[in-house]
Amino acid sequence: MTVYTFDGTMDGLLTAVFDAFSLKEQPEQLLAKGDALPLFCDHTYSVTTDDEKARRVWTGLEKQLSHEAVRLISVSWLSELSELSTPLFQYVCKVFRQGDISKNFADSDVLTVTNIARRVLHEQLRMKQFIRFQKAKDGTYLAVVSPDHNVLPIIIDHFQDRFNDQPWLIYDAKRHYGFYYDGQTAIRITFEDEASVPFNLSDGKLNEDVLSSDDQLLQNLWRTYFKAICIKERMNPRKQLQDMPRRYWKYMTEKQ
C-alpha cells in the first residue's frame, strides 16, 4: 500500500495530486502528517506543499468541472473533517483521468465529497438563521458562534448584504477568528489576547460595561416574546431539537 502524507491544507492536497501524476503513482490514502499509518503500508511519500503546483491543479479543475462542482469541492474542505482527505484526493485524481465525474454518485469518492459539502451548506443555512447580534455602546453589533464546520467564509456575504449600513463583528470562538465589517469592507481579524476581549466566549455575551442599554431592553423583550408565543399544549421537544439543535443554544438570546 502506498500512502502520501501532507500538511493538512488544501494547497497540500492539490500538490499531492500534482506529485502523484508526476511520479506516475496512485496512492491508496492521503493522510495528514502525524496520523497513524495503516498496518500494511509498504511505501510512504511526504508531500511538500508548493503553491505553483496547487495553482496549476486548481486551474485544471476549473477547466474540467462546472462552477457548481468546483464550489462543492471548496465547500467540502470547510468541513475540516479528517476523513475527507482521501476521498477528495481520489476524486480530484479521477477528474483528470476520466473528466467530469461530479454527477456520478455511484462513485463512492464523489458521493462522500458531495455529502460532506451538503452538510457544510446545511450548517451555513443554520448559521444564517441562528446568529444573534448584540449592540455595543459604540454602535457595533457582535455575534459569537461556534459551528461544527468552518462556515464563516461562506456566510459573510449574506450579512454584508443584509446589514450593510452598520458595523458588526461575527466571531468564531472555536477557531479563534472572525470578520469585522466597518460599513464598507469585511476583514478577517484575530485577537492576540482573547482574555481581554469585551465579551464572554463561552456564551457570547457582551460585558455589561460595553453593552448598549437599548440592547439589554430588546433582549428582555425578545425573551418575553419567545415565551409568550410558546403554546404548551403544542410543544414538541423532539421537533424543536431537530430544527434548532442544542449545540446552538448557548449563543441564542431566547435560550439564555
N, C-alpha and C positions, 0 to 999 in steps of 0.2 A: 504494500500500500504506500502510495506517495502522498505526503501531506505538506502543504505550504503553510507557513506562519507569517502573519503580518501585524502591523501596529494597531489594528482596530479602527482605522479611519477609512472613509470612503475612497480617498485617493490611494490608500494602501491596497484596497481590494481591486481597484481598477489597474493598478500597477501589477498585481498578481496575475490578472488576465493577460496583460501585455507579455509578462515574462513566460507564462505558460505556453503561449503561441511561439515565442522566440525560442524556447527550449524544446518545442515540439513534445510537450508533456500534457497530460490531463490528470492532475491530482484528484484524488477522491475526496479530500477535505481541505478546507481553508480555516485555520484556527488562529485566534489571537495569541500573540506571544505570551507565554506563561500558562496557557491552557494545557491540561493533561493530554498527552499524545495517545492515540489508540493503541491497543495491545499489539496488533500485528502491523506496526509501521516499520517499513524497511528503508524508507528514504524520506528525508525532510529537506525543505528548501526555505530559507529565510528571505522574505521579500523586503527589499529596501525601497521605501516609498519614493517615487520620482514624479514630480508634478507634471513634467512634459509627457511622460508615458501615460499618466492618468488622463491628461487632457486629450491625447490622441484617441484613447479608448472611448472616452465620453463623446467626442465628436463623431466617432464611428457609430455609436449607439444612436445618436440623434439622426443619423442618416438612415439607419436600418429600421428604426421603430417610429411609431406615431408619437405625436406630442403627448398624448394621454398615457401611453405606455412608459415613456421616459419619466413623466411626472410620477407615476406609481412607483417606479424604482427609487426615485428620490424620496418619496414619502415613506416607503418601507424602511429606508435607512434611519428615519427619525424614530423608529420603534426602539432602537438601542438594544434589541434582543440578540443575544449571542448566537442563538440558533438560526439567525438569518444569514450569517456569513457564507456558509457552504452553499445553500440553495441559490442565493443571489449570485455568487461566483459562477456556479454551474449554469444558471440562467443566461448570464451575460456571455459566457463562452459559447453556449448553444446558438445565441443570436448571430454570432459571427460565423458559425458553421452552417446554420440552417435558415437564417433570415428571420423575419418577424414571426416569432412563436408566441407573442403576448396573449393570443386568444386560445392557445392550445392548453386548456385546463386539464387535459388528460396527462400532461407532463407534470410530475409531482413538484418540480422546482418552480415552474410557472405558477402553479396553484398555491404553493407555500408563500411565495413573494407577494402575490396578489392578495391573499387573505390577510397577511400581516399589514399590507398597505391599507386595506379596508378597516382594520382595527384602529390604525392611527387616524384615519379620516373620521371614524366614528367618535373617537375621543376629541378630535378637533371640533366637531359639532357640539359635543357636550361642554367643552370649554366656553364656547360662544354663549351657551345657554346659562351656565352656572357661575361665571365670573361675577363677583360682586365688588363694586368700587366703593371706596370711602373718600371723602373730601377732606383734604388738609386745610389749615388756615390760610395757606398761601394760594389756594385755589387748585392745587394739583390733586388729581384723583389717583388713588392707589388700589391695586388689586394684587393679592398674593395667591399663587396657585402651586400645586404640586402634582402634576399629571403623571400617569404611568409612562407615557411616551413624550418625547421632546417636541411638543406641538407648537410652541411659541412662534417659531419662524413662519408657520403657515396660518396663524390666526391674526397676526399683527395687522395685515392689510385690512381685515374686516373692521377692527377697532379704529384704525387710522381713517377709514372712510366714514364710519358711523359717528365718531367723536372727534371730528377734525377741527373743532373750534375751541378745544380746551386741552390743557396739558394733562398727561396721565403717565402712570408707570405701572406696567404689569411685570411682576417679579416671580420667577420660578424658584421656590425655596429648595426644591430637591436638587436642582442643577446649579444653583447659585449664580444666576444671571437673570437679566430682564431687559425690557425695551422701554425706553423713555421717549415720549412724544412731546415736543415743545410747542406744538401748534403748526409746525411745518414739516418736520422730519422725525422719523422714529429711529433712534440709535440704540445699539446694544450696549448695556452697561453691566458692570460688576462692582461689588463693594470690597475694598481691601479688608475692612473690618466689619463683619456682619453684626457683631455685638453692639456696634454704635448706631445702627440704623434706627430710625424713629418708628419702627413697627415690630410686632412680635411675629417671628417666622412660624411659630407653632400654630397660631390661629389667624394670622394675617391682620390683626387689629392694630390700627394706628395708636401710638401713645396718646394719652388724654391731653397732654400739653400741646400737641400739634393737630389734634382732630378738630375740625370745624364744629362749632356749636349747632349749626343748622343740620349738619350731617348726623349728629347724635340724635336729634329730634326725628329726622327722617328714618333712621334705623329703628327707633322705637315704634314709629308709626307703621313701618313695614312689618315688624314682628306682630303687632296687634292685628293688622290686616290679614296676615298669613293665618293666624289662629282663628280669626273671625270667619273666614271662608271655609274652614275645615268643618265638614259635616260628619260628626262621629259615626252616625249610622252607615255612612258610605265609605268609611275608612278601609283601605286595602293595603296593609303594610307591604305585602309581597310585591304588589304592582308599583308602589312608591319606590321601593328599593330597586326595582327593575328600571324605572325611568330616571331615578336620582340615586345612584349608588352611594353607599355610606361614606366611601373614601373622599367624596367631595364636600361632605357636610361641614367639616371643621372651618372652612373658609366662607361659608354661606351665612349671611346675616340672620336669616329666618330660622337657622338651626342652632344658633348660639344662645 
